[in-house]
Amino acid sequence: MSTTTVPGRGRVAAARRGPGGTSTAGGPARTGAPAAAAPRARAGAVGGGSPVRPTPTARAGATAAARQGRSPRAPFVLLVLALLAGGLATMLLLNTVLAQGAFVRADLEKRSAELADREQALTQQLARLASPERLAKEADKLGLVPSCPAFLSIAQRKTLGQECTADATPKPAAPGPSAAAGAAQ
């Protein structure tokens, strides 16, 4: 049984609640007070009527005592708020990093597409420049003669195949754009 100190009245026993909300105060309503003060106790507090209610001053004292018994809420609330703020900041940072990664990826995909187009253009240009017709024209411009399939046999000391002779007078090369640019300087 718990007791509360009430100024001017001494110590008052708090009524216990039984099943159904009825008061089950088994002892005297007040303890530690002179016996003459006992008749002034409320009649309903002892016999099963309404419970003994302490005065507002006693409630304030009991509340202060109850507060001392439990831990303060402020550190817990601050911890929860700090965790929420940290989680929010982490989510914001993660979202920013992912958005930045998306921009980098888009730039890299664009660059990859440009490089693929350039590779295709260069492959087509190489195929055009390496075509037999183009090589024959360039060789003719440079004064080269077609090759004759002739082989030298060292063991037999003979030339196998058909011999062909090159023309002794090379054709002059036509001045190209690079020769005209060199003369202008």
Phi and psi in degrees as GROMACS dihedral restraints (atoms count N, CA, C in turn):
[ dihedral_restraints ]
;  ai    aj    ak    al  type     phi  dphi    fc
    3     4     5     6     1  -103.0    20    10
    4     5     6     7     1   153.7    20    10
    6     7     8     9     1  -125.6    20    10
    7     8     9    10     1   153.6    20    10
    9    10    11    12     1  -127.3    20    10
   10    11    12    13     1   138.1    20    10
   12    13    14    15     1   -88.7    20    10
   13    14    15    16     1   125.4    20    10
   15    16    17    18     1  -113.7    20    10
   16    17    18    19     1   127.8    20    10
   18    19    20    21     1   -60.9    20    10
   19    20    21    22     1   132.0    20    10
   21    22    23    24     1    85.4    20    10
   22    23    24    25     1   -13.4    20    10
   24    25    26    27     1  -119.6    20    10
   25    26    27    28     1   -11.5    20    10
   27    28    29    30     1    89.4    20    10
   28    29    30    31     1  -146.7    20    10
   30    31    32    33     1   -97.3    20    10
   31    32    33    34     1   133.4    20    10
   33    34    35    36     1  -114.7    20    10
   34    35    36    37     1   132.4    20    10
   36    37    38    39     1   -80.8    20    10
   37    38    39    40     1   134.8    20    10
   39    40    41    42     1   -80.1    20    10
   40    41    42    43     1   136.4    20    10
   42    43    44    45     1   -75.4    20    10
   43    44    45    46     1   140.9    20    10
   45    46    47    48     1   -93.4    20    10
   46    47    48    49     1   147.5    20    10
   48    49    50    51     1   -97.2    20    10
   49    50    51    52     1   132.0    20    10
   51    52    53    54     1   -98.8    20    10
   52    53    54    55     1  -168.8    20    10
   54    55    56    57     1   -63.5    20    10
   55    56    57    58     1   138.9    20    10
   57    58    59    60     1    81.6    20    10
   58    59    60    61     1     6.0    20    10
   60    61    62    63     1    82.1    20    10
   61    62    63    64     1    10.2    20    10
   63    64    65    66     1   -83.9    20    10
   64    65    66    67     1   153.8    20    10
   66    67    68    69     1   -80.8    20    10
   67    68    69    70     1   138.6    20    10
   69    70    71    72     1  -125.0    20    10
   70    71    72    73     1    40.5    20    10
   72    73    74    75     1   -67.3    20    10
   73    74    75    76     1   114.8    20    10
   75    76    77    78     1   -94.4    20    10
   76    77    78    79     1   -19.1    20    10
   78    79    80    81     1  -110.0    20    10
   79    80    81    82     1  -170.5    20    10
   81    82    83    84     1   -67.1    20    10
   82    83    84    85     1   155.0    20    10
   84    85    86    87     1   -69.1    20    10
   85    86    87    88     1   -27.8    20    10
   87    88    89    90     1  -132.3    20    10
   88    89    90    91     1   145.1    20    10
   90    91    92    93     1  -127.4    20    10
   91    92    93    94     1   152.2    20    10
   93    94    95    96     1    79.9    20    10
   94    95    96    97     1     3.5    20    10
   96    97    98    99     1  -103.9    20    10
   97    98    99   100     1   159.6    20    10
   99   100   101   102     1   -60.5    20    10
  100   101   102   103     1   152.8    20    10
  102   103   104   105     1   -65.5    20    10
  103   104   105   106     1   -26.9    20    10
  105   106   107   108     1   -68.5    20    10
  106   107   108   109     1   -25.0    20    10
  108   109   110   111     1   -81.0    20    10
  109   110   111   112     1   -11.1    20    10
  111   112   113   114     1   -62.5    20    10
  112   113   114   115     1   -38.9    20    10
  114   115   116   117     1   -63.7    20    10
  115   116   117   118     1   -20.6    20    10
  117   118   119   120     1   -77.5    20    10
  118   119   120   121     1    -8.0    20    10
  120   121   122   123     1   -64.9    20    10
  121   122   123   124     1   153.1    20    10
  123   124   125   126     1   -67.0    20    10
  124   125   126   127     1   141.4    20    10
  126   127   128   129     1   -71.6    20    10
  127   128   129   130     1   -35.8    20    10
  129   130   131   132     1   -72.8    20    10
  130   131   132   133     1   -18.3    20    10
  132   133   134   135     1   -73.9    20    10
  133   134   135   136     1   -27.6    20    10
  135   136   137   138     1   -92.7    20    10
  136   137   138   139     1   -39.2    20    10
  138   139   140   141     1   -92.6    20    10
  139   140   141   142     1    -0.6    20    10
  141   142   143   144     1   115.6    20    10
  142   143   144   145     1    10.7    20    10
  144   145   146   147     1   -81.8    20    10
  145   146   147   148     1  -137.6    20    10
  147   148   149   150     1   -76.1    20    10
  148   149   150   151     1   150.8    20    10
  150   151   152   153     1   -71.4    20    10
  151   152   153   154     1   162.2    20    10
  153   154   155   156     1   -75.2    20    10
  154   155   156   157     1   127.3    20    10
  156   157   158   159     1  -107.9    20    10
  157   158   159   160     1   123.2    20    10
  159   160   161   162     1   -73.4    20    10
  160   161   162   163     1   158.7    20    10
  162   163   164   165     1   -70.0    20    10
  163   164   165   166     1   162.8    20    10
  165   166   167   168     1   -56.6    20    10
  166   167   168   169     1   -31.8    20    10
  168   169   170   171     1   -66.5    20    10
  169   170   171   172     1   -40.1    20    10
  171   172   173   174     1   -67.5    20    10
  172   173   174   175     1   -37.8    20    10
  174   175   176   177     1   -62.1    20    10
  175   176   177   178     1   -41.4    20    10
  177   178   179   180     1   -64.0    20    10
  178   179   180   181     1   -39.1    20    10
  180   181   182   183     1   -66.6    20    10
  181   182   183   184     1   -40.9    20    10
  183   184   185   186     1   -67.1    20    10
  184   185   186   187     1   -37.4    20    10
  186   187   188   189     1   -66.1    20    10
  187   188   189   190     1   -40.4    20    10
  189   190   191   192     1   -64.7    20    10
  190   191   192   193     1   -39.5    20    10
  192   193   194   195     1   -67.7    20    10
  193   194   195   196     1   -38.4    20    10
  195   196   197   198     1   -67.6    20    10
  196   197   198   199     1   -34.7    20    10
  198   199   200   201     1   -67.5    20    10
  199   200   201   202     1   -34.1    20    10
  201   202   203   204     1   -69.0    20    10
  202   203   204   205     1   -28.5    20    10
  204   205   206   207     1   -76.7    20    10
  205   206   207   208     1   -29.3    20    10
  207   208   209   210     1  -106.4    20    10
  208   209   210   211     1   157.7    20    10
  210   211   212   213     1   -75.4    20    10
  211   212   213   214     1   152.4    20    10
  213   214   215   216     1   -69.2    20    10
  214   215   216   217     1   149.9    20    10
  216   217   218   219     1   -86.4    20    10
  217   218   219   220     1   -24.9    20    10
  219   220   221   222     1   -57.5    20    10
  220   221   222   223     1   -47.1    20    10
  222   223   224   225     1   -62.6    20    10
  223   224   225   226     1   -37.6    20    10
  225   226   227   228     1   -65.4    20    10
  226   227   228   229     1   -44.7    20    10
  228   229   230   231     1   -62.6    20    10
  229   230   231   232     1   -42.8    20    10
  231   232   233   234     1   -64.5    20    10
  232   233   234   235     1   -37.8    20    10
  234   235   236   237     1   -63.7    20    10
  235   236   237   238     1   -45.4    20    10
  237   238   239   240     1   -62.7    20    10
  238   239   240   241     1   -43.6    20    10
  240   241   242   243     1   -64.3    20    10
  241   242   243   244     1   -39.5    20    10
  243   244   245   246     1   -65.1    20    10
  244   245   246   247     1   -41.1    20    10
  246   247   248   249     1   -64.4    20    10
  247   248   249   250     1   -41.9    20    10
  249   250   251   252     1   -64.0    20    10
  250   251   252   253     1   -43.1    20    10
  252   253   254   255     1   -65.4    20    10
  253   254   255   256     1   -40.6    20    10
  255   256   257   258     1   -63.9    20    10
  256   257   258   259     1   -42.7    20    10
  258   259   260   261     1   -63.2    20    10
  259   260   261   262     1   -41.8    20    10
  261   262   263   264     1   -64.5    20    10
  262   263   264   265     1   -43.0    20    10
  264   265   266   267     1   -64.7    20    10
  265   266   267   268     1   -39.2    20    10
  267   268   269   270     1   -64.2    20    10
  268   269   270   271     1   -44.3    20    10
  270   271   272   273     1   -63.0    20    10
  271   272   273   274     1   -39.9    20    10
  273   274   275   276     1   -64.6    20    10
  274   275   276   277     1   -43.7    20    10
  276   277   278   279     1   -63.9    20    10
  277   278   279   280     1   -43.1    20    10
  279   280   281   282     1   -63.0    20    10
  280   281   282   283     1   -43.0    20    10
  282   283   284   285     1   -62.9    20    10
  283   284   285   286     1   -40.7    20    10
  285   286   287   288     1   -65.5    20    10
  286   287   288   289     1   -43.1    20    10
  288   289   290   291     1   -64.4    20    10
  289   290   291   292     1   -41.9    20    10
  291   292   293   294     1   -66.0    20    10
  292   293   294   295     1   -38.7    20    10
  294   295   296   297     1   -65.6    20    10
  295   296   297   298     1   -41.2    20    10
  297   298   299   300     1   -64.5    20    10
  298   299   300   301     1   -40.8    20    10
  300   301   302   303     1   -62.3    20    10
  301   302   303   304     1   -36.2    20    10
  303   304   305   306     1   -65.7    20    10
  304   305   306   307     1   -40.1    20    10
  306   307   308   309     1   -65.8    20    10
  307   308   309   310     1   -41.9    20    10
  309   310   311   312     1   -63.1    20    10
  310   311   312   313     1   -42.8    20    10
  312   313   314   315     1   -62.3    20    10
  313   314   315   316     1   -42.9    20    10
  315   316   317   318     1   -62.6    20    10
  316   317   318   319     1   -41.4    20    10
  318   319   320   321     1   -63.8    20    10
  319   320   321   322     1   -42.2    20    10
  321   322   323   324     1   -66.8    20    10
  322   323   324   325     1   -37.7    20    10
  324   325   326   327     1   -65.8    20    10
  325   326   327   328     1   -39.4    20    10
  327   328   329   330     1   -64.3    20    10
  328   329   330   331     1   -44.1    20    10
  330   331   332   333     1   -65.0    20    10
  331   332   333   334     1   -39.1    20    10
  333   334   335   336     1   -63.1    20    10
  334   335   336   337     1   -41.2    20    10
  336   337   338   339     1   -65.0    20    10
  337   338   339   340     1   -41.2    20    10
  339   340   341   342     1   -63.5    20    10
  340   341   342   343     1   -42.5    20    10
  342   343   344   345     1   -67.7    20    10
  343   344   345   346     1   -35.1    20    10
  345   346   347   348     1   -65.2    20    10
  346   347   348   349     1   -40.8    20    10
  348   349   350   351     1   -64.4    20    10
  349   350   351   352     1   -42.3    20    10
  351   352   353   354     1   -65.4    20    10
  352   353   354   355     1   -40.6    20    10
  354   355   356   357     1   -60.6    20    10
  355   356   357   358     1   -42.7    20    10
  357   358   359   360     1   -63.9    20    10
  358   359   360   361     1   -42.5    20    10
  360   361   362   363     1   -63.9    20    10
  361   362   363   364     1   -42.7    20    10
  363   364   365   366     1   -67.1    20    10
  364   365   366   367     1   -36.6    20    10
  366   367   368   369     1   -64.1    20    10
  367   368   369   370     1   -41.5    20    10
  369   370   371   372     1   -65.3    20    10
  370   371   372   373     1   -41.1    20    10
  372   373   374   375     1   -64.7    20    10
  373   374   375   376     1   -41.1    20    10
  375   376   377   378     1   -64.0    20    10
  376   377   378   379     1   -42.2    20    10
  378   379   380   381     1   -63.5    20    10
  379   380   381   382     1   -39.6    20    10
  381   382   383   384     1   -67.0    20    10
  382   383   384   385     1   -43.3    20    10
  384   385   386   387     1   -71.6    20    10
  385   386   387   388     1   -27.6    20    10
  387   388   389   390     1   -92.1    20    10
  388   389   390   391     1     4.7    20    10
  390   391   392   393     1   -68.0    20    10
  391   392   393   394     1   146.0    20    10
  393   394   395   396     1   -58.6    20    10
  394   395   396   397     1   -37.1    20    10
  396   397   398   399     1   -62.8    20    10
  397   398   399   400     1   -45.1    20    10
  399   400   401   402     1   -65.3    20    10
  400   401   402   403     1   -42.4    20    10
  402   403   404   405     1   -63.8    20    10
  403   404   405   406     1   -38.8    20    10
  405   406   407   408     1   -64.9    20    10
  406   407   408   409     1   -40.8    20    10
  408   409   410   411     1   -64.3    20    10
  409   410   411   412     1   -44.4    20    10
  411   412   413   414     1   -65.1    20    10
  412   413   414   415     1   -40.3    20    10
  414   415   416   417     1   -64.9    20    10
  415   416   417   418     1   -38.8    20    10
  417   418   419   420     1   -66.2    20    10
  418   419   420   421     1   -39.0    20    10
  420   421   422   423     1   -63.7    20    10
  421   422   423   424     1   -35.2    20    10
  423   424   425   426     1   -84.9    20    10
  424   425   426   427     1    -4.1    20    10
  426   427   428   429     1    81.9    20    10
  427   428   429   430     1    22.6    20    10
  429   430   431   432     1   -83.2    20    10
  430   431   432   433     1   149.3    20    10
  432   433   434   435     1  -103.0    20    10
  433   434   435   436     1   154.7    20    10
  435   436   437   438     1   -64.2    20    10
  436   437   438   439     1   148.7    20    10
  438   439   440   441     1   -79.1    20    10
  439   440   441   442     1   148.6    20    10
  441   442   443   444     1  -108.2    20    10
  442   443   444   445     1   133.5    20    10
  444   445   446   447     1   -72.7    20    10
  445   446   447   448     1    86.1    20    10
  447   448   449   450     1  -123.3    20    10
  448   449   450   451     1   141.8    20    10
  450   451   452   453     1  -126.7    20    10
  451   452   453   454     1   145.0    20    10
  453   454   455   456     1   -97.7    20    10
  454   455   456   457     1   130.0    20    10
  456   457   458   459     1  -107.1    20    10
  457   458   459   460     1   111.6    20    10
  459   460   461   462     1   -72.9    20    10
  460   461   462   463     1   -38.0    20    10
  462   463   464   465     1   -65.2    20    10
  463   464   465   466     1   -39.2    20    10
  465   466   467   468     1   -93.6    20    10
  466   467   468   469     1   -11.0    20    10
  468   469   470   471     1    55.7    20    10
  469   470   471   472     1    47.9    20    10
  471   472   473   474     1  -135.8    20    10
  472   473   474   475     1   162.1    20    10
  474   475   476   477     1  -100.4    20    10
  475   476   477   478     1   121.7    20    10
  477   478   479   480     1   -99.2    20    10
  478   479   480   481     1   136.1    20    10
  480   481   482   483     1   104.6    20    10
  481   482   483   484     1  -164.0    20    10
  483   484   485   486     1  -100.1    20    10
  484   485   486   487     1   129.5    20    10
  486   487   488   489     1   -88.5    20    10
  487   488   489   490     1   143.3    20    10
  489   490   491   492     1  -137.6    20    10
  490   491   492   493     1   149.2    20    10
  492   493   494   495     1  -107.0    20    10
  493   494   495   496     1   147.3    20    10
  495   496   497   498     1   -87.2    20    10
  496   497   498   499     1   147.9    20    10
  498   499   500   501     1   -69.1    20    10
  499   500   501   502     1   131.3    20    10
  501   502   503   504     1   -74.0    20    10
  502   503   504   505     1   -21.1    20    10
  504   505   506   507     1  -102.9    20    10
  505   506   507   508     1   103.2    20    10
  507   508   509   510     1   -70.6    20    10
  508   509   510   511     1   149.8    20    10
  510   511   512   513     1   -79.5    20    10
  511   512   513   514     1   138.5    20    10
  513   514   515   516     1   -69.8    20    10
  514   515   516   517     1   138.1    20    10
  516   517   518   519     1   -76.0    20    10
  517   518   519   520     1   138.8    20    10
  519   520   521   522     1   -72.0    20    10
  520   521   522   523     1   138.7    20    10
  522   523   524   525     1   -64.2    20    10
  523   524   525   526     1   128.2    20    10
  525   526   527   528     1   -93.5    20    10
  526   527   528   529     1  -176.5    20    10
  528   529   530   531     1   -64.1    20    10
  529   530   531   532     1   -29.0    20    10
  531   532   533   534     1   -72.7    20    10
  532   533   534   535     1   -32.6    20    10
  534   535   536   537     1   -70.0    20    10
  535   536   537   538     1   -36.9    20    10
  537   538   539   540     1   -68.8    20    10
  538   539   540   541     1   -35.4    20    10
  540   541   542   543     1   -69.4    20    10
  541   542   543   544     1   -36.5    20    10
  543   544   545   546     1   -69.6    20    10
  544   545   546   547     1   -34.9    20    10
  546   547   548   549     1   -71.9    20    10
  547   548   549   550     1   -29.6    20    10
  549   550   551   552     1   -71.3    20    10
  550   551   552   553     1   -25.1    20    10
